[in-house]
Amino acid sequence: MRGTSPILVTAALSIAGFVVAAGVHYGNLSAGERVVIDSAALEPVEPRNYLAAPDNNGNGTPDWQDELFASGVAVSTSTEPKEDDPLEDMGDNVAGALYGGYLSLKQHGSYTPEQGDELAFNVAANIRAPLVGESLTVEDITTRENSDAATLAYRTELRTALAPMLTDEPPEIEYYAYYVSTKDAAWLTKLSDAAARYREARENMLAVAAPEDAVPEHLRALNALGAYAETLERLSRFATDTFAAVALLKTMNETEEEMLAAFDALAQYYVRTIAQN
């Protein structure tokens, strides 16, 4: 069959569905490594009797291979890491995973539309956007003695430190949604501004001395803030890259969930400490 390869159509639909799913889930919620695609999902099938592939134009390559190359898929052969962000390689990595899986199925004579669907969905489901920022450690935390007075002072100082997060702006995912619907780059600026507010809150919080028994919760909240801010900033930069945006939407979901859980743990620390005293 000539024209667009079914595997590429399926992949595009899978990616689109993945974006929609991430957006719906998000609405309900209110580093040097390269982008990872889990290769375990792309293991070759067991070899079968090899079927000679047709070559109707007689150019020496099978028709299915001509289809794939004619579609414009470009597979990177470079193993050199990018100096900036590993998401720069996202398109090449996704294309490489699709190409490798498709080639394996075809070479073993076992390609079917159903296996093509499974391959495409597996690639979409296993896209990852690894964080590139450095995490803080306990050595970065300033501490104070444990006492009722220290806990009360800590709570007051945290309220001031986290003030940049308390705005009447809509959830950050809406900025991206508005950008997708309007293609107005002003929405990406708002996304970047939101990232800056979370970074400011993180820096303010880092300057607050934590009671010694609150260090684990304090550190978790700091790193969660940093991860979320980083993801927002990268999404504002890679919004026009479909594959990178898909990976970042998933990471945005995960980092927001972790941030909410981290601050919930901090609130539980405060309640637990006051109740004990």
PAKE-445808 format. One line per field, with one value per residue (C-alpha): x, y, z. Coordinates in pm, 1 decimal. Last residue first. Layout:
east (X ...)
north (Y ...)
up (Z ...)
//
This chain:
east (296.6 212.8 -75.6 151.7 401.6 142.9 -41.6 283.9 413.1 76.9 104.7 451.5 323.2 45.1 310.7 498.6 183.8 81.3 432.4 441.8 110.3 238.5 557.0 364.9 120.4 396.1 599.2 310.1 266.0 642.4 646.9 363.4 527.0 853.7 670.2 470.6 757.9 589.3 547.7 917.4 1021.1 705.4 701.5 1061.3 972.6 673.5 883.1 1157.7 906.3 752.9 1089.5 1203.6 885.7 907.9 1270.2 1182.9 881.0 1088.1 1357.3 1109.9 940.1 1272.0 1402.7 1100.7 1260.0 1544.4 1310.6 1354.5 1546.3 1386.4 1624.3 1538.0 1173.3 1246.1 1444.1 1159.6 898.4 1105.3 1133.2 756.8 699.9 948.4 765.2 444.2 618.2 726.1 366.7 252.6 512.1 376.7 33.6 174.5 290.1 -62.4 -117.7 -487.8 -612.8 -276.1 -171.7 -494.5 -438.1 -82.6 -199.5 -476.9 -221.9 -86.0 -402.3 -570.5 -408.9 -558.0 -217.6 -64.5 255.7 456.3 350.6 549.9 818.2 567.5 362.2 682.2 798.7 479.9 496.5 861.9 788.3 517.4 749.7 1034.6 808.7 683.7 1040.4 1288.3 1608.2 1678.4 1801.1 1946.6 1906.2 2162.3 2341.3 2010.5 2028.0 1892.2 1812.1 1994.3 1792.7 1765.5 1438.8 1379.4 1105.3 964.7 781.8 667.8 295.3 347.9 594.0 364.4 64.3 256.5 378.1 34.9 -130.9 130.3 72.6 -298.4 -228.8 -20.3 355.5 480.2 711.1 1014.0 1170.4 844.5 799.8 1161.1 1149.7 834.3 987.1 1308.6 1133.6 889.5 1166.0 1389.2 1107.8 1042.9 1412.5 1460.9 1161.5 1277.2 1636.9 1606.1 1433.8 1780.6 1825.2 2130.8 2463.4 2300.4 2448.1 2660.9 2524.8 2444.0 2253.9 1933.0 1634.0 1446.0 1092.0 985.5 698.7 892.0 1138.3 863.4 682.2 1004.5 1067.8 721.4 783.6 1096.3 1431.3 1615.5 1463.8 1236.3 926.7 708.1 946.7 734.3 864.9 980.9 820.7 1052.9 922.1 864.1 1100.2 968.2 862.4 1120.6 1123.0 965.1 797.1 1125.8 1282.0 1131.1 1171.1 1400.0 1491.3 1863.8 2026.6 2197.3 1961.2 -702.7 -600.1 -901.3 -777.8 -456.8 -632.1 -816.1 -497.4 -295.6 -565.6 -586.9 -210.2 -203.9 -481.1 -280.7 27.8 -173.0 -326.3 17.5 154.2 -135.8 -79.6 290.8 223.6 -30.1 238.2 129.0 89.0 131.8 0.0)
north (1968.2 1654.1 1829.3 2116.5 1875.7 1660.6 1959.0 2113.2 1787.4 1725.1 2064.1 1972.6 1638.2 1823.5 2052.9 1754.8 1585.7 1900.3 1934.7 1565.4 1593.9 1904.7 1721.6 1425.0 1631.3 1856.3 1546.2 1416.3 1755.6 1766.0 1440.5 1553.7 1895.2 1731.1 1528.5 1822.0 2072.7 2415.0 2426.6 2351.9 2678.0 2739.2 2370.2 2400.1 2683.7 2497.5 2184.2 2373.5 2540.0 2203.7 2044.3 2334.5 2341.2 1965.1 2000.9 2264.1 2069.1 1754.0 1948.0 2100.7 1765.6 1592.6 1891.5 1923.3 1756.9 2007.1 2304.4 2472.5 2795.2 2994.8 3106.2 2800.8 2904.2 3238.8 3069.0 2823.8 3099.6 3286.6 2972.5 2924.8 3283.0 3244.7 2936.9 3140.7 3406.5 3136.0 3018.3 3377.0 3420.0 3103.5 3263.5 3568.7 3332.3 3336.2 3007.0 3053.3 2704.8 2556.4 2874.2 2882.1 2519.7 2601.1 2889.0 2669.7 2416.9 2686.8 2696.5 3038.9 3350.9 3483.0 3465.6 3286.4 3129.8 3450.9 3444.0 3129.1 3300.9 3503.7 3200.9 3007.9 3271.1 3238.3 2858.1 2862.8 3110.9 2879.9 2578.1 2766.0 2879.5 2527.0 2398.4 2210.2 2403.6 2579.3 2455.6 2589.1 2342.2 2302.2 2013.6 1827.1 1802.3 2015.4 1863.0 1964.9 2065.3 1844.2 1663.3 1368.6 1407.0 1056.1 886.1 538.0 569.9 714.4 438.3 169.0 314.8 314.3 -44.3 -171.5 -5.9 -149.4 -491.1 -454.1 -325.5 -639.1 -679.4 -1034.9 -1088.0 -1093.3 -803.5 -612.9 -642.6 -548.8 -255.9 -120.8 -143.9 24.0 296.3 374.7 391.7 596.4 838.7 887.3 939.5 1177.6 1387.9 1404.0 1502.2 1867.7 1730.1 1647.8 2018.3 2230.7 2074.6 1791.8 1448.7 1292.9 957.2 1078.6 851.0 1055.4 907.0 1131.2 1032.2 1224.8 1000.7 898.7 708.1 497.4 431.6 329.8 85.6 -65.7 -102.5 -309.0 -166.3 -254.2 12.9 -231.5 -10.4 -296.3 -418.8 -669.3 -804.8 -1165.1 -1334.8 -1462.6 -1766.9 -1643.8 -1479.7 -1420.6 -1060.5 -791.3 -615.6 -271.0 -248.4 -321.6 -28.2 224.4 559.0 788.8 1143.4 1176.9 1196.4 1520.1 1558.8 2235.6 1855.8 1775.7 2000.3 1803.6 1476.3 1625.0 1779.2 1460.4 1258.6 1508.8 1504.5 1122.6 1108.2 1328.8 1111.2 797.6 953.1 1048.6 703.9 537.7 749.8 665.4 293.7 301.4 432.2 733.5 671.9 341.9 0.0)
up (7258.6 7064.4 6888.8 6779.0 6624.1 6448.0 6304.3 6176.9 6033.6 5865.2 5695.6 5569.0 5439.9 5256.1 5113.4 4973.3 4839.2 4649.5 4506.0 4411.0 4225.7 4049.7 3948.7 3806.7 3600.7 3469.4 3379.5 3168.6 3008.2 2952.9 2757.4 2532.0 2486.1 2379.3 2113.4 1979.1 1970.5 1961.1 2339.6 2393.4 2561.9 2768.1 2858.0 2974.3 3211.5 3353.9 3407.4 3587.2 3819.1 3903.3 3976.9 4192.6 4397.3 4453.0 4559.6 4819.1 4945.4 4994.6 5179.1 5424.5 5484.4 5558.9 5764.4 5991.3 6298.0 6295.2 6282.2 5943.5 5887.3 5605.8 5327.8 5116.4 5139.0 4975.7 4698.6 4641.3 4635.4 4376.6 4166.1 4185.1 4074.5 3787.5 3661.7 3657.2 3448.3 3202.4 3166.7 3122.2 2848.4 2687.8 2686.1 2507.2 2232.9 2083.1 1902.1 1991.7 2091.5 2185.0 2365.3 2563.1 2668.0 2772.2 2987.5 3126.3 3250.6 3480.6 3691.9 3670.4 3827.2 4152.4 4317.7 4614.4 4480.5 4530.4 4901.2 4974.8 5180.7 5384.1 5480.6 5542.8 5791.0 5992.8 5999.5 6106.0 6383.6 6519.6 6498.7 6666.5 6952.2 7007.4 7013.7 6794.8 6742.2 6413.8 6077.9 5754.2 5467.6 5186.8 5360.2 5368.2 4989.2 4704.6 4367.8 4050.8 3745.3 3435.7 3497.8 3266.9 3003.6 2954.1 2668.0 2766.0 2693.1 2345.3 2247.7 2384.2 2200.6 1872.1 1913.5 2012.3 1714.3 1478.5 1630.3 1552.5 1200.3 1139.4 1100.7 1145.4 849.7 1076.0 887.9 904.1 1279.9 1348.6 1107.3 1270.6 1616.6 1508.9 1308.8 1587.8 1848.1 1617.1 1537.0 1908.6 1976.6 1684.5 1789.1 2150.3 2079.4 2188.5 2497.7 2629.5 2706.1 2631.8 2538.8 2344.3 2400.5 2122.3 2008.5 1658.1 1420.8 1429.2 1250.1 1010.5 914.5 603.9 494.1 184.2 405.7 559.6 235.7 57.2 341.6 298.1 -77.9 -19.6 -133.3 -454.1 -674.1 -857.1 -836.9 -711.6 -445.1 -252.4 79.4 81.6 378.5 649.6 831.8 1184.2 1427.6 1782.2 1826.5 1873.9 2215.7 2196.5 2536.5 2708.1 2523.5 2760.3 2587.7 2782.0 2686.6 2725.4 3065.7 3164.7 3394.2 3968.6 3978.4 3762.7 3485.0 3483.4 3420.2 3124.5 2980.2 3014.6 2842.3 2557.8 2504.7 2508.7 2254.2 2020.3 2068.9 1996.2 1685.3 1553.1 1628.5 1450.2 1140.7 1146.7 1182.9 898.8 656.6 456.0 83.1 -96.9 0.0)
//
